[in-house]
Every structure is written in structure tokens, then in C-alpha cells.
Amino acid sequence: MPLRSTTAAWKNLREHADQLSSNHISDLFSDDPTRFNGLTFRTGQLLLDLSKQRLNQTTLHNLSALAEEADLHDWIEALFTGQKVNCSENRAALHTALRSPKASSLTVNGQDIIAAVHNNLDHMRRIVDRIHQGQWRGFTGHSINTIVNIGVGGSDLGPLMTCRALAEHQSGAANPVQVHFVSSMDGSQLSELLSQLNPARTLFVLASKSFTTIDTLANAATAREWLRRSGHTTTDDMLTARHFIAVTANTAKASEWGIPPSNQLEFWDWTGGRYSMWSAIGLPIALKLGMDGFLSLLEGAHAMDEHFRHTPFLSNLPVLMALVDVWNINFLNIHAHAILPYDGRLGSLPAYLEQLEMESNGKSVTRGGETVDFHTCPILWGEVGTNAQHAFYQLLHQGTESVMCDFIVAARRYQTSGSEELQHQHRLNLANCFAQSRLLALGDSILDNADTQPAHKRYRGNQPCSTLILDELCPFSLGQLIALYEHKVFVQAVIWGINPFDQWGVELGKQVATSLLGALENPESTPGFDQSTNGLLAAVHAKQKGEA
Ligand code: F6P
């Protein structure tokens, strides 16, 4: 397959970029008084403003031609209908099926997977109800009141981000539970947390698609040992049955670890780790929000799926967002992307999107194995916008890097709180959100006297910004938002001709770590690594022996 960069639509976009290059975003606004209306798009509870991007309507049409040339329509159908879009692992990527309504159906490998998904949701509901009604009891007979999710990457970031984002939507269960997350391999989160918990009332959710991830297994082993040492005499079987649930696609490994089948929630190999929060991996979300809250999240994502599948490219939010990113990356040479939620509740969204985007599209070979001759996924990072203003916005405004920015904010907040102070804080937050995207895009051209200022006080602007406004942050709108980014990532991958559903680049490091562990555990062995690694090992051994 020829690389996308050799196609007619790509070349056309190159020429178009040359023609547009002398236009500052402020010129684009001056040229078109209807720009905001023409470049703002809506679906459900989301509004996407692309008017502060460095492009015009012709750009979007040319980008849409690129999408047509990449057979995007066919790829979208392939995704939704369960074709093996994950070519290197020879499997489908069916996260959309996880949020499909019960009445729909989809047969994959002879199985009606929608029925299987809903059976699984029913199993989840039974577990959630049992815990929420205080009927899940620990080894002393007391009800469970604390959940610790042990997982990493996709088995952590989605549920963590969602539980933090939607904490105000906590279920009104008779026996509400505290939900905690532990991921770090070094045990620092776990050791700090365990010192505050009551073993008799704590239930661990071991979340791991593979059930082989050493980070998760190491934390799980420490947690089990903590329970054993808690002074309550009980058998290992009872301890595991009462204090551990496994959420996994590898039930054999979970059983080997000792989790009884009744405590296992299964999902499928066609659910990618970073696309798995809609599966049983979402159990902590359901425990936090209640099952109905979790279903509302799924409904929001499903609404975005329908929009993505059935809306023409030029009014399709995920397609537009992807095409605009492709424009910025491949035609304007912008390789940094800041995610800026103006909402403290979305503080974990940047970390979630870092995995979603960079693990999916941080690739440099196509599906056919050719090395690309263009950039793919940019460096993506972010922070709550108002905090970032006091940290890295200096670089955004006056540094040497071009950065594209996503501003994300809810229109309504605190309206029923009865607190005028909090409502004022929300207005302050909105004012800052709009002020920053205005200044980043337009620069100090918005001032009358900018050119009288010394160089160090000038703002050149021209940083392309998108703004996403949610009506309000709730399970439905968050579901829409996350599915929007998932589909954006997929469209970009289609344009670039890469597979967004594998992650071979994280595998070799795991093997190398295993060989290093041997050297750390046997200080007397002669390590045969590179000079630097041998030296570092020797330095650590010496320090541990108190020699240096
Ligand atoms: O090492 C990367 C990765 O495989 C991610 O893709 C995944 O989300 C994470 O590890 C955790 O994997 P698992 O759910 O199998 O423990």
C-alpha cells in the first residue's frame, strides 16, 4: 500500500497549507464574520468550536477528501461490525458493542456478543447490589465498605478518571462504599492506603485484562499478605472469596491465583485495555455511581457511537476533531497537544487521554509494515487549565513551540447549590477558559496598543485551539466525551494507515525488567548488561550494603 503522504488529497492539502501559511488566526476571523457559526458543531450535550483553529472551510473540505481517500466510511463499518481491525493481533476492537442497547444484536465468531455483554452487565449489577445493600461480608461478618481497585493502564485510568469526574453523582446506596485506586508497581500507593484501612471491611478488585501484569500481581500479593497478617484466623479460600474480585479476560489465570469463578467478572479479548472502561473494568465506576449511573455513562458513549457512525464527515465531531489534528500535525508541523480541562473534576482526564492517544497512535509503521514518512501521534499532556495557567502556560504563550490545545469546560455548574460564591467561582473559571483560548489563538492583536509593548511583553498568538463545551458534567456527557476521543483516535489511525489497537512498544521493556530483577536479587552475579546499567546496578548494591 502506498503511504498516505503520496496520495492526491495529501498533496492538495500541502499546497493549501502553503497558501494559508501567511494567515494568522486573527486574519481568518477578520475575513469571515460568520466564522464561529460555520466552525461550531453540536451533538447531544456537546458543542465543539473549531473557529480558533488555523484553517478555513476549504481546509475542512480538503481534509474530508483525505478521509474519503482513506476509505474512512468502510473502516468505520469494519470497526462497528466486528471485523478484525486489530490486524497484528488478528482480532476485532468492539468497545462500541459494550455500550450497545440490549435490543440490538451483533454476531461475532458465531456468538451474539450483545447478549453476552448484557449478561455481564447483569452479573455486575448483582455484585454492585450485594455490596450496596451491605450483603457482601468480609471474614469477620462485617459488611464491606471500602473498595480498592488494583490495576494499571487501561485497568486503572478510565475508572479512576470517571470516579473522580463524577464523584458528585455518587449513588445513594444504603451501604455506600469508598473507592480507592492503586496502580504503582513500587507499592507506594498501596502501603500508604493500607495503613488507613480496616482489612475486615475491604474488598480488592484485581483488574487486569491479561492477569499477568506484574505491577498488578505484585500489589495483589501485598494486599493478600496484609489480609493474612490482619490477625483474623481464616482459611486462604475464605479470605480470597470474601475479599477479592477479579475482572479479567484471562479467567484461567485468575483461578490459578485463587479467585473463585463466582468472584470473576469476565470480559473479552476484543476489548482493548485502554478501551475497556465500558466493560466490567468499569466495576469501580458502578460501585461509586450505582449501576444506573454506569448505564447512563454507556448511553452517552452509545449516543456518540451513533453520531460517529451515521453523520456526514463535515458535521461529525470525532471525524472533524481527528482531521483538524491531522491538519495541525502533518500540514502545520505541530507536534505537541495540551489537554486543558477547566474543571477540577476532570483532573485525571489528561492522564487518561495520554494513554488513549499515545498508546494507540504512537506508532511509526503502517498496517502493511512500511515506515511512515510523516508524523503520527503528537506528545500529549495536560492539567486542569486554571492550575496550568500558573505552571506551563508561559511556554504556550511565549515559548518557541507550536502547541495545539483542547479547552474543555461545562456550561452549567453549581446552579442548584444555593451558593452564590461557588457560582461566582464557575464564572471566574469560564472567563479564564475563554480568555486563554482567545489570547492563545489571537495573540495581543486583541489589544489596541500591543505594538507599543517591548518584545518580552508581546503575545504572538496563532496557537490553534479547540473548545469543547459540555452542557454539564454528568455520566451521559462524560460518556459522550470519552467516546468522542476514542473515535477521534481511530479516525487518525485510519488516515495514517496504522493500527491503533495494539501496543507492541511496551512489551520489550517488560522482558528487560525481568532480566534485571535477577541481577538485583543476586548481588553476587556478574551482570552482562551495557556499561551504564552494570554501573548503576553496582552503585545500588553498594549503597544497599552501606558501602557508598
Ligand atoms: O503494558 C501496557 C498495557 O498492556 C496496557 O495496554 C494495559 O492497559 C495495561 O498494560 C494493563 O494491562 P492488564 O489489564 O492486562 O493488566
Residues whose N, C-alpha, C, O or C-beta is under 5 A from the ligand:
A	BS01	F6P	V152 G153 G154 S155 A207 S208 K209 S210 F211 T213 G273 R274 Q503 V506
